[in-house]
């Protein structure tokens, strides 16, 4: 398996634009997680899905953030409109069970100017 | 309020010596703990884990110790090698996984000096 795949690897955009981050989990994994990493707050869980259903989105910072998982092999994290403080590295991870090891993608480095 | 704390942002250790990375937690519901290793421009990779029913788990050069009464765990790497230079994240999960999945510390940047 290729592991968790994220795209794009880097994104530079202007404030106010819509940003869409994409993730393909490891095949057969029932759980998918979106994290954000910043210097100030470290790794924060934003939202996670179980069998394509969002279970807990309490980590999503604002209504500008939304995540979807239309099928077992694809998820998106959308920011609309984007702001400079959204600049961070966004990781997607997947696991077989909630307490099993999570496998991380390479991350998307987002810079909002 | 941070539930998982790694109080040392960085640690420098000489090659061949022991590296000890520390992690403290405040949530008594945590019962499963993991260490992740992260190289620049890559996602974190799983290193080693420990369940609360144990106080020690060993895997090659890596050993994790858990002190439940102190709500403290540590990762020992011996002997330290240059390839161990990375950021190490401590993570914790509550009983049955809980609603929040993993909670991570902010990480400790380990630098192995030749």
Interface residues (C-beta under 8 A of the other chain):
Chain A: X4 X31 X33 X35 X41 X42 X43 X44 X45 X48 X55 X56 X58 X59 X91 X93 X97 X98 X99 X101 X102 X103 X104 X105 X106 X107
Chain B: X32 X34 X36 X41 X42 X43 X44 X45 X46 X49 X89 X93 X96 X97 X98 X99 X100 X101 X102 X103 X104 X105 X106 X107
